[in-house]
Amino acid sequence: MTDRFFGFIVNSRLKQLPPYLANKCVEDFLGFYERAKKYISERYDFSENSFHSKVAKLDLTTAVSYEEYSDAVQACNLKDIDMDGLYEEYAMVKASFTSPEMEGCHSEERYLKLFQSR
């Protein structure tokens, strides 16, 4: 919040506005952000053991442990999952995830590369 997270373009445009209008825009942006944060926190469970917490690990933005995959399967209440097969898939994903070609890729790019290699 201290850097106002507006990015270069927004900050540049704010500097072009008269100070009173720039301040009003910043106040409106931050007010919207706070209201959105409150809305989301009131409607979604973000506790460590919630469904969202368990499946959020699957976005491939950080390394995921086998235990986290297993927790996601259980959170989704999936039946007839071969957990040994899941472990093999996990090992393949882990190897792909740490490959040099994945470095700097966003989540959706990682999924595309992962599924194209299969």
C-alpha positions as CSV (number, residue, x, y, z in Angstrom):
1,M,0.0,0.0,0.0
2,T,2.9,2.4,0.6
3,D,3.8,2.5,-3.1
4,R,0.1,2.9,-3.9
5,F,0.4,-0.1,-6.4
6,F,-0.9,2.1,-9.2
7,G,2.0,1.4,-11.6
8,F,4.0,3.7,-13.8
9,I,1.2,4.8,-16.2
10,V,-1.3,5.6,-13.5
11,N,1.3,7.5,-11.5
12,S,2.3,9.5,-14.6
13,R,-1.3,10.4,-15.3
14,L,-1.9,11.4,-11.7
15,K,1.0,13.8,-11.9
16,Q,-0.6,15.5,-15.0
17,L,-3.7,16.3,-13.0
18,P,-4.2,19.3,-10.8
19,P,-3.3,18.3,-7.2
20,Y,-6.8,18.5,-5.8
21,L,-8.1,16.1,-8.6
22,A,-5.1,13.7,-8.3
23,N,-5.7,13.5,-4.5
24,K,-9.4,12.8,-5.1
25,C,-8.5,10.0,-7.6
26,V,-6.1,8.5,-5.1
27,E,-8.7,8.7,-2.4
28,D,-11.3,7.0,-4.7
29,F,-8.9,4.3,-5.8
30,L,-7.9,3.4,-2.2
31,G,-11.5,3.6,-1.1
32,F,-12.5,1.2,-3.8
33,Y,-9.6,-1.1,-2.9
34,E,-10.6,-1.2,0.8
35,R,-14.3,-1.8,0.0
36,A,-13.3,-4.7,-2.4
37,K,-11.0,-6.2,0.3
38,K,-13.8,-6.0,2.9
39,Y,-16.3,-7.5,0.5
40,I,-14.0,-10.4,-0.4
41,S,-13.0,-11.1,3.2
42,E,-16.6,-11.2,4.3
43,R,-17.7,-13.7,1.7
44,Y,-14.7,-16.0,1.3
45,D,-12.9,-18.2,3.9
46,F,-9.2,-17.6,3.6
47,S,-8.2,-19.7,6.7
48,E,-5.4,-22.1,6.3
49,N,-7.7,-25.1,6.1
50,S,-10.3,-23.7,3.8
51,F,-11.2,-25.1,0.4
52,H,-9.8,-22.0,-1.4
53,S,-6.5,-22.2,0.5
54,K,-6.1,-25.9,-0.5
55,V,-6.8,-25.4,-4.2
56,A,-5.0,-22.1,-4.5
57,K,-1.7,-24.0,-4.5
58,L,-2.5,-25.4,-7.9
59,D,-1.9,-22.1,-9.7
60,L,1.7,-23.1,-10.4
61,T,3.1,-19.7,-9.3
62,T,5.1,-21.4,-6.6
63,A,6.5,-24.9,-6.1
64,V,3.8,-27.2,-4.8
65,S,4.5,-30.2,-2.6
66,Y,2.9,-33.6,-3.0
67,E,1.2,-33.1,0.3
68,E,-0.4,-29.9,-1.1
69,Y,-1.7,-31.8,-4.1
70,S,-3.0,-34.5,-1.9
71,D,-4.8,-31.8,0.3
72,A,-6.4,-30.3,-2.8
73,V,-7.7,-33.7,-3.9
74,Q,-9.2,-34.2,-0.5
75,A,-10.6,-30.7,-0.3
76,C,-12.4,-31.2,-3.7
77,N,-13.7,-34.5,-2.3
78,L,-12.5,-36.4,-5.4
79,K,-13.1,-40.1,-5.4
80,D,-11.2,-42.9,-7.2
81,I,-8.0,-40.9,-7.5
82,D,-4.9,-43.1,-7.8
83,M,-2.7,-41.3,-5.2
84,D,0.4,-43.3,-6.4
85,G,-0.4,-42.1,-10.0
86,L,-0.8,-38.6,-8.5
87,Y,2.6,-38.8,-7.0
88,E,4.1,-39.8,-10.5
89,E,2.3,-36.8,-12.0
90,Y,3.6,-34.6,-9.2
91,A,7.2,-35.7,-9.9
92,M,6.7,-34.8,-13.6
93,V,5.2,-31.4,-12.8
94,K,8.0,-30.7,-10.3
95,A,10.6,-31.5,-12.9
96,S,8.8,-29.3,-15.5
97,F,8.2,-26.5,-13.0
98,T,11.9,-26.2,-12.1
99,S,13.1,-26.4,-15.7
100,P,14.9,-23.3,-17.1
101,E,12.2,-22.8,-19.8
102,M,9.6,-22.1,-17.1
103,E,11.7,-19.4,-15.4
104,G,9.9,-16.1,-15.6
105,C,6.6,-17.6,-16.9
106,H,3.3,-16.6,-15.6
107,S,0.9,-19.2,-14.3
108,E,-1.1,-19.6,-17.5
109,E,2.1,-19.9,-19.5
110,R,3.3,-22.7,-17.2
111,Y,0.1,-24.6,-17.7
112,L,0.4,-24.2,-21.5
113,K,4.0,-25.4,-21.5
114,L,3.2,-28.2,-19.1
115,F,0.3,-29.6,-21.2
116,Q,2.0,-29.1,-24.5
117,S,4.9,-31.3,-23.4
118,R,2.5,-34.2,-22.7
